[in-house]
Amino acid sequence: MDPIRLRDFIVDEDGWIYAVSTYDNKEKVGCVLRYVPDTSGERVNAEGFRYRKFDFEDAFSYIAYHKPQYLDSVLRIPISDVKHVLKPENEMLRIISRNYRVAKLASLLEIPTGFIGCTGSLLCGLDNEASDIDLVVYGKHWFLAQKTLQNAIRQRKIEELSSELWRKVYEKRKPEIPYDIFLLHELRKWNRGQIDRTYFDLLYTRSYDDLNHFTLGGGTILGKTTIEAEVTDASLAFDSPAVYTIEHSEFSRILSFTHTYCGQALRGEIIKSCGVAEQHGNERWLIVGTTREARGEYIISKTLLENY
């Protein structure tokens, strides 16, 4: 089997369904609980079984009570407890066959089979009419999809987000930057849209060849700080976490664990960022998104603001 990677889902022996949130999954899978079988649950699969959906905070509380052995900074489930793996790229044809919006979107983006998929409720077969589309594209193909999406929106083949929907996205994420600055950064990312009035995200995941390109490990926390630096590499800026390699006298990287600040800056731009400093061996990293809503933490492109 191919390695378990970010945006896959796994199912444990009790039928609980988890979203994979890390790349380092050789011995234990880093993930977040999303669905649990429940006869009164609001989600129903094709076989008629009902599931309860969990948000982030409730999921940790539920695990802490029922399966505390999985608790860590993210949940860590031993490979031996994994009964089934759901891979977006492997399930894409099944999803396309029953969801015309996904079929239409995939047709417009023209990404080869095996490099595109759907994650989230569509992958698990627990979507409903109100479900968004979480589209995953792998490695270098993501940037091709981004460019195609940009052209399709400009040609009105795909709907751009309305001002009302942008405001909802902002209020949901609750970033530490004003709405106008948030929107200015978001509008150039070309990683969101609507297809027949259904919202979708264009999500990046590394190809199998790049899984060892950059790995994470625990660092020593040094405290909160704010820095300005030049971005020298933004090739993983849409990953999770987003990674920005920077030119700075103390720090070598900025990492964002919140989707709000993925793709926030381009190579060559000067950015300002507030986060928590961590020491990783000989390197010092600035971490943004140390809490769920990244209170008091942010990344902005000073270059973008100055040129606007």
C-alpha positions as CSV (number, residue, x, y, z in Angstrom):
1,M,0.0,0.0,0.0
2,D,1.1,3.6,-0.7
3,P,2.1,5.6,2.4
4,I,-0.6,7.2,4.4
5,R,-0.4,11.0,3.8
6,L,-2.1,14.3,4.5
7,R,-5.8,14.4,3.5
8,D,-6.3,10.7,3.5
9,F,-8.9,9.3,5.9
10,I,-8.5,6.2,8.1
11,V,-11.1,3.9,9.8
12,D,-10.3,2.2,13.0
13,E,-11.6,-1.2,14.3
14,D,-14.7,0.4,15.8
15,G,-15.6,2.2,12.5
16,W,-14.6,5.6,13.7
17,I,-13.4,7.8,10.8
18,Y,-10.4,10.1,11.1
19,A,-8.9,12.8,8.8
20,V,-5.1,12.4,8.4
21,S,-3.4,15.6,9.3
22,T,0.3,14.8,9.0
23,Y,2.8,13.2,6.6
24,D,4.8,11.3,9.3
25,N,2.6,8.2,9.7
26,K,4.9,5.2,9.6
27,E,4.3,3.9,13.1
28,K,1.3,6.0,14.2
29,V,-1.1,8.0,12.1
30,G,-1.5,11.7,13.0
31,C,-5.2,12.6,12.5
32,V,-8.3,14.2,13.8
33,L,-11.6,12.4,14.6
34,R,-14.4,13.4,12.2
35,Y,-17.2,10.7,12.2
36,V,-18.4,8.1,14.7
37,P,-21.3,5.6,14.1
38,D,-24.4,6.9,15.9
39,T,-28.0,5.7,15.3
40,S,-29.1,9.3,15.8
41,G,-26.3,10.9,13.7
42,E,-27.2,13.4,11.0
43,R,-24.9,11.9,8.3
44,V,-26.0,8.7,6.4
45,N,-23.8,6.6,4.1
46,A,-25.0,4.6,1.1
47,E,-25.7,1.5,3.2
48,G,-28.0,3.5,5.5
49,F,-25.7,3.7,8.5
50,R,-25.8,6.9,10.5
51,Y,-22.8,8.8,11.8
52,R,-22.2,11.7,14.1
53,K,-19.9,14.5,12.8
54,F,-17.4,16.1,15.2
55,D,-15.8,19.5,15.1
56,F,-12.2,20.0,16.3
57,E,-12.8,20.7,20.0
58,D,-15.5,18.2,20.5
59,A,-13.4,15.5,18.8
60,F,-10.6,15.8,21.3
61,S,-13.0,15.7,24.2
62,Y,-14.7,12.6,22.9
63,I,-11.3,10.9,22.3
64,A,-10.1,11.9,25.8
65,Y,-13.1,10.1,27.3
66,H,-13.3,7.0,25.1
67,K,-9.8,6.5,23.7
68,P,-7.3,8.5,25.7
69,Q,-4.4,6.3,24.5
70,Y,-4.7,8.2,21.1
71,L,-4.2,11.7,22.6
72,D,-1.2,13.8,21.5
73,S,-0.8,17.3,19.9
74,V,-2.8,15.6,17.2
75,L,-4.4,12.1,17.7
76,R,-1.8,9.4,17.1
77,I,-3.3,6.0,16.1
78,P,-1.1,3.0,15.8
79,I,-0.9,1.4,12.4
80,S,-2.1,-1.8,13.9
81,D,-5.4,-0.1,14.9
82,V,-6.1,1.0,11.3
83,K,-8.7,-1.2,9.6
84,H,-9.1,0.8,6.3
85,V,-7.5,3.7,4.5
86,L,-9.5,6.0,2.2
87,K,-7.3,7.7,-0.4
88,P,-8.8,10.7,-2.3
89,E,-7.0,9.8,-5.6
90,N,-8.2,6.2,-5.5
91,E,-11.8,7.1,-4.8
92,M,-12.1,10.0,-7.3
93,L,-13.8,7.9,-10.1
94,R,-16.4,6.7,-7.6
95,I,-17.1,10.2,-6.4
96,I,-17.3,11.6,-9.9
97,S,-19.8,8.9,-10.9
98,R,-22.3,10.1,-8.2
99,N,-21.6,13.9,-8.0
100,Y,-22.0,15.9,-11.1
101,R,-20.5,19.0,-9.5
102,V,-17.2,17.2,-8.8
103,A,-17.3,15.7,-12.3
104,K,-17.7,19.1,-13.9
105,L,-15.0,20.6,-11.8
106,A,-12.5,17.8,-12.5
107,S,-13.3,18.1,-16.3
108,L,-12.5,21.8,-16.2
109,L,-9.2,21.4,-14.3
110,E,-8.0,18.5,-16.6
111,I,-5.6,16.9,-14.0
112,P,-4.5,13.4,-14.8
113,T,-6.0,10.5,-13.0
114,G,-4.1,9.6,-9.8
115,F,-3.1,13.3,-9.1
116,I,-6.6,14.6,-8.1
117,G,-9.2,13.5,-5.6
118,C,-11.8,14.6,-3.0
119,T,-11.3,14.5,0.7
120,G,-13.7,15.3,3.5
121,S,-17.3,14.0,3.6
122,L,-17.3,13.2,-0.1
123,L,-14.4,10.8,0.4
124,C,-16.2,9.1,3.3
125,G,-19.5,8.9,1.5
126,L,-21.1,11.0,4.2
127,D,-21.8,14.2,2.2
128,N,-25.2,15.9,1.9
129,E,-26.6,18.6,-0.3
130,A,-25.0,21.3,1.8
131,S,-21.5,19.8,1.7
132,D,-18.6,21.7,0.3
133,I,-16.1,20.1,-2.1
134,D,-12.7,19.6,-0.7
135,L,-10.7,19.0,-3.8
136,V,-7.1,17.6,-3.4
137,V,-4.4,17.9,-6.1
138,Y,-1.0,16.4,-5.6
139,G,2.5,17.9,-6.0
140,K,3.3,20.0,-9.1
141,H,-0.1,19.3,-10.6
142,W,-1.6,21.6,-7.9
143,F,0.0,24.6,-9.4
144,L,-1.3,23.6,-12.9
145,A,-4.8,23.3,-11.3
146,Q,-4.4,26.7,-9.7
147,K,-3.5,28.4,-13.0
148,T,-6.4,26.6,-14.7
149,L,-8.8,27.6,-12.0
150,Q,-7.7,31.3,-12.3
151,N,-8.4,31.2,-16.1
152,A,-11.7,29.4,-15.6
153,I,-13.0,32.0,-13.1
154,R,-11.9,34.8,-15.4
155,Q,-13.7,33.1,-18.3
156,R,-16.8,32.6,-16.0
157,K,-16.6,28.9,-16.4
158,I,-16.3,28.7,-12.6
159,E,-18.0,31.1,-10.2
160,E,-15.9,33.3,-8.0
161,L,-16.9,33.8,-4.4
162,S,-19.5,36.5,-3.7
163,S,-18.7,39.3,-1.3
164,E,-21.2,37.7,1.1
165,L,-19.4,34.4,1.0
166,W,-16.0,36.0,1.4
167,R,-17.3,37.7,4.5
168,K,-18.5,34.3,5.8
169,V,-15.1,32.8,5.2
170,Y,-13.5,35.7,7.1
171,E,-15.9,35.4,10.1
172,K,-15.4,31.6,10.2
173,R,-11.6,31.9,10.3
174,K,-11.5,34.9,12.6
175,P,-8.0,36.0,11.6
176,E,-6.0,38.7,13.4
177,I,-5.9,41.0,10.4
178,P,-8.6,43.4,9.1
179,Y,-11.1,42.1,6.5
180,D,-9.7,44.3,3.6
181,I,-6.2,43.0,4.2
182,F,-7.4,39.4,4.5
183,L,-9.3,39.7,1.2
184,L,-6.4,41.3,-0.6
185,H,-4.2,38.3,0.2
186,E,-7.0,35.8,-0.5
187,L,-7.9,37.1,-4.0
188,R,-4.5,36.3,-5.5
189,K,-4.4,32.7,-4.1
190,W,-6.8,31.2,-6.6
191,N,-7.6,28.3,-4.4
192,R,-11.3,28.7,-3.9
193,G,-14.4,29.0,-6.0
194,Q,-18.0,27.8,-6.5
195,I,-19.3,25.3,-8.9
196,D,-23.1,25.5,-9.5
197,R,-23.3,27.5,-6.2
198,T,-21.4,24.9,-4.3
199,Y,-18.2,26.2,-2.5
200,F,-15.0,24.3,-3.0
201,D,-11.4,24.5,-1.9
202,L,-8.4,23.6,-4.0
203,L,-6.1,21.8,-1.5
204,Y,-2.4,20.9,-1.9
205,T,-0.8,17.6,-0.8
206,R,2.7,16.5,-1.6
207,S,3.3,13.8,-4.2
208,Y,4.6,10.4,-2.9
209,D,8.1,11.4,-4.3
210,D,8.2,14.5,-2.0
211,L,7.0,13.0,1.3
212,N,10.5,13.2,2.8
213,H,11.3,16.7,1.4
214,F,10.6,18.4,4.7
215,T,9.8,16.7,8.0
216,L,8.6,18.2,11.3
217,G,9.7,17.4,14.9
218,G,9.2,18.8,18.3
219,G,11.2,22.0,19.1
220,T,12.0,24.0,22.2
221,I,9.5,26.8,22.7
222,L,11.3,30.2,23.1
223,G,8.3,32.6,23.3
224,K,6.2,34.9,21.2
225,T,7.8,37.3,18.7
226,T,7.3,39.4,15.6
227,I,9.7,39.4,12.7
228,E,10.1,40.8,9.2
229,A,11.9,38.8,6.5
230,E,12.3,38.1,2.8
231,V,10.7,34.9,1.5
232,T,13.3,32.9,-0.4
233,D,11.2,29.7,-1.1
234,A,7.4,29.5,-1.1
235,S,7.1,26.2,-2.9
236,L,5.4,24.6,0.1
237,A,3.3,27.7,1.0
238,F,0.0,25.8,0.2
239,D,1.0,22.7,2.2
240,S,-0.1,21.9,5.7
241,P,1.7,23.3,7.5
242,A,2.5,26.0,5.1
243,V,6.3,26.5,4.9
244,Y,8.1,29.7,4.1
245,T,11.9,29.6,3.9
246,I,13.2,33.1,4.8
247,E,16.3,35.3,4.8
248,H,16.6,36.5,8.4
249,S,19.4,36.9,10.9
250,E,17.8,34.5,13.5
251,F,15.0,32.5,11.8
252,S,15.2,30.1,8.8
253,R,11.5,29.2,8.4
254,I,8.0,30.4,9.1
255,L,5.4,27.6,9.4
256,S,1.7,28.2,9.5
257,F,-0.6,25.5,10.9
258,T,-3.7,27.4,10.0
259,H,-5.2,27.4,6.5
260,T,-5.8,31.1,6.7
261,Y,-2.1,31.9,6.1
262,C,-1.3,29.3,3.5
263,G,-0.2,30.9,0.2
264,Q,0.1,34.2,2.0
265,A,3.3,35.3,0.3
266,L,5.4,34.8,-2.8
267,R,9.1,34.2,-3.2
268,G,11.0,37.5,-3.1
269,E,8.3,39.3,-1.0
270,I,8.9,40.9,2.4
271,I,6.6,39.5,5.1
272,K,5.7,40.5,8.6
273,S,4.8,37.6,10.9
274,C,3.8,37.2,14.6
275,G,4.0,33.8,16.1
276,V,5.9,31.5,18.6
277,A,9.6,31.0,18.2
278,E,10.9,27.4,18.4
279,Q,14.4,26.0,18.3
280,H,14.9,23.0,16.1
281,G,18.5,21.9,16.3
282,N,20.6,24.6,14.8
283,E,17.6,26.3,13.2
284,R,15.0,28.7,14.7
285,W,11.5,28.6,13.3
286,L,8.5,30.9,13.8
287,I,5.3,29.0,14.3
288,V,1.9,30.6,13.4
289,G,-1.3,28.7,14.4
290,T,-0.2,27.5,17.8
291,T,-3.9,27.6,18.8
292,R,-7.0,26.6,16.8
293,E,-7.9,30.2,15.9
294,A,-4.3,31.5,15.9
295,R,-5.1,34.3,18.4
296,G,-2.6,37.1,18.2
297,E,-0.7,35.4,15.3
298,Y,-0.5,36.3,11.6
299,I,1.4,36.5,8.4
300,I,1.1,39.5,6.0
301,S,3.0,40.4,2.8
302,K,4.3,43.9,3.2
303,T,5.2,43.8,-0.5
304,L,1.6,43.2,-1.5
305,L,0.3,45.9,0.8
306,E,2.8,48.5,-0.5
307,N,2.1,47.7,-4.1
308,Y,-1.7,47.7,-3.8
